[in-house]
Amino acid sequence: MNHKRTAGIIGAGIAGMAAAIRLANKGYQVEIFEANQYAGGKLSEIEKDGYRFDAGPSLFTLPELVEELFLLSGEKPEDHFQYIRLPVTCHYFYEDGTVLKAFADHYELAQEIASKTTEKKETVLKALQRSAALYESLSDLFMKKSLHRWQTYLHPKALKAYQHLHRLDFFRTMHQANRQLFQDRRVVQLFDRYATYNGSDPYQTPATMNIIPHLEYNRGAFFPTEGMYAITKSLQQLAQRLGVVFHFQTKVDKIIYERGRVKGLRAHGETQMFDLIVSNMDVVNTYNKLLPDFPPPEKLLQQPKSSSALIFYWGIKNKFPQLDLHNIFFSKNYFAEFNHIFRQKDVFEDSTVYLNITSKYKPDDAPANSENWFTMINVPNNTGQDWDYIITCARENILSKLSRILKQEIASLIEVEEILDPRLIEQKTFSSLGALYGNSSNNKYAAFLRHANFSRKLKNLYFCGGSVHPGGGIPLCLLSAKIATDQIPAVMG
Ligand SMILES: Cc1cc2nc3c(=O)[nH]c(=O)nc-3n(C[C@H](O)[C@H](O)[C@H](O)COP(=O)(O)OP(=O)(O)OC[C@H]3O[C@@H](n4cnc5c(N)ncnc54)[C@H](O)[C@@H]3O)c2cc1C
């Protein structure tokens, strides 16, 4: 009898779908079990009264990782997924009235910063070179391979990386490195901000994380022409074309194993057998909820989690020509803001506000003469704070900050409102503590303390998504699916 090899995937997040596509291409018959009635997890969308909002991620980097999935499947990416490169990555607003446009072009960026602050052009260019050098030394080893297989450490690319270990800047914090390089505190703040791209604290995360600006400035920031949700939609459709079966509103309750080997899963009281299982569920909850009798890797699961977010999706009945797709309104006191998020576990009254407006590039996301504002602040992960109270205060503080800086009263322009807080993020995606990016990167060992993309103790159990190696964010989640499925042999014949 010819038994088709089968794979069960828990969760249709971006990594779960990428793993499904890769396994279908390896000859597996793949089924995805998703608790929600939609795919994408954090990468979903909200529609309300003529407005459309991307619900989660808004910054898109390394689009080639999405394209790779189409190419692997023998399809032309541009037939299914289109995007543009942004000429300006962000508009930065400071309380002292400074406004900076972060041009994608290095020289324009350096010129803009030099003309509006006391920083020299050469220093900005040097920072971008530093970032590129870090990426060059680190990405092959830390982002593209399993850190949990000895072969990785003998790979020629790893051997090359060892020669550059001195460049990796493990022993200073990101903030210390930026303060030593730049003299203008506004520029330090701009470069410190990149710690938030993986939910970390610039005053704790190692300077190695100065790798992140490379993605935005050297590799580019992009926007899918149909909005971020197009990433989810196009991958779901690709998976379906490859024969992957999606079971929506189907929460997996248990992973079934026998004598150290995974056998299947249980959902809606029914057991289904699979040759292998890939969990895209947060790894802490995979162990705690789906494998309650199996001894968990305590130390890895107890690592501190990344920050979370509080988001107000506002339909605004006006247009603001001074705003772009990505906008940042900086806090006056960045140190206090992060101290509140990571040490006091509460929310600073003057939080940095991130404002994303997709209707700038996709006008049908808002009615005529209106804009769809995704208004977000970084907040601590959910440890039982009084979120209703925090939301009330934060809403008032954000409105007062935006009204002050934009010189226009905002509250009366809001005609649609939806709110997402850490409790809801946890509920909707089963992310431990509602963290956006799994573990934080607030210490130099963080990369080695993420769970592997496979289980050492349960054969045929694999992991992908933001809570495991190499970490959170769309590009890393897509890479996690690649690393996980690289461990799985293709079906022969
Ligand atoms: C507000 C916000 C802003 C962000 N901004 C950015 C950004 O600008 N750029 C960027 O790159 N990244 C950003 N991120 C991070 C990025 O969204 C995530 O890292 C990424 O989408 C996580 O994907 P994932 O595959 O780990 O799965 P998730 O999106 O966490 O989805 C997991 C899925 O598994 C399902 N599931 C879990 N358990 C079960 C179960 N037992 N049974 C069935 N289904 C289950 C869940 O329902 C969910 O659909 C942001 C995230 C948020 C929330």
The ligand as a Gaussian input file, in Angstrom:
#p B3LYP/6-31G(d) Opt

LIG

0 1
 C        0.457000      45.014000      16.535000
 C        1.595000      44.272000      15.902000
 C        2.520000      44.958000      15.136000
 C        3.564000      44.283000      14.525000
 N        4.403000      44.957000      13.682000
 C        5.265000      44.269000      12.903000
 C        5.912000      44.894000      11.800000
 O        5.692000      46.078000      11.533000
 N        6.754000      44.148000      11.028000
 C        6.982000      42.820000      11.286000
 O        7.749000      42.180000      10.541000
 N        6.353000      42.195000      12.321000
 C        5.501000      42.879000      13.110000
 N        4.799000      42.249000      14.100000
 C        5.151000      40.858000      14.446000
 C        4.569000      39.853000      13.460000
 O        3.223000      40.138000      13.255000
 C        4.676000      38.469000      14.048000
 O        6.029000      38.192000      14.428000
 C        4.244000      37.387000      13.073000
 O        3.102000      37.748000      12.333000
 C        3.967000      36.142000      13.898000
 O        3.655000      35.087000      13.045000
 P        3.587000      33.602000      13.573000
 O        3.713000      32.717000      12.394000
 O        4.502000      33.400000      14.702000
 O        2.103000      33.372000      14.104000
 P        0.956000      34.218000      14.790000
 O        0.643000      35.392000      13.974000
 O        1.234000      34.378000      16.230000
 O       -0.240000      33.204000      14.600000
 C       -0.327000      31.971000      15.257000
 C       -1.609000      31.319000      14.768000
 O       -1.728000      30.052000      15.376000
 C       -3.073000      29.877000      15.791000
 N       -3.081000      28.937000      16.913000
 C       -2.354000      29.038000      18.058000
 N       -2.611000      27.981000      18.850000
 C       -3.501000      27.194000      18.190000
 C       -4.134000      25.943000      18.492000
 N       -3.916000      25.298000      19.640000
 N       -4.972000      25.421000      17.568000
 C       -5.207000      26.063000      16.384000
 N       -4.654000      27.253000      16.061000
 C       -3.796000      27.794000      16.953000
 C       -3.522000      31.272000      16.212000
 O       -4.923000      31.371000      16.195000
 C       -2.850000      32.132000      15.149000
 O       -3.650000      32.287000      14.006000
 C        3.728000      42.895000      14.734000
 C        2.808000      42.206000      15.521000
 C        1.737000      42.879000      16.072000
 C        0.712000      42.109000      16.869000

